[in-house]
């Protein structure tokens, strides 16, 4: 079954903040971050059930090389994978699903 990928505005904002921070630290690292995220998004599209549910129907993928986790859920009736957050792992984990509540 093929799925469509949707990235919530909140996740886009988190990615933009991270990109900006990495680019300010070392030119080109922000682009590498986005490239790695893109690889993970493609992997999630290919294998949406690969990762276990951690909270309600959310699933999490920890990104190697960068301290972030992609939080997503699968909307089976709409055949859509929704990336809810790209969460920095140093933040309070209780805030990871704050917008979902």
C-alpha angles and dihedrals in degrees: 000000000000120000134202118228122228123182114203118229090246091058092047089054091050091050091049093050091049092046091051092048093050093046091051090052099045126355111245097022091096089056090049089051091053091046091053090047090051090052090052092047090053091048091051090050090052096042109022095159094049094096125063126244112257105176126014102317096332121121127199135213118191112216117228116225093020128063097240138108125208111222115200144155134206120236098199098183090055092037089231134137111210120202103211101178145359095209126193108232094222091065123093105282090216087070094056093091099027095118090049094061 
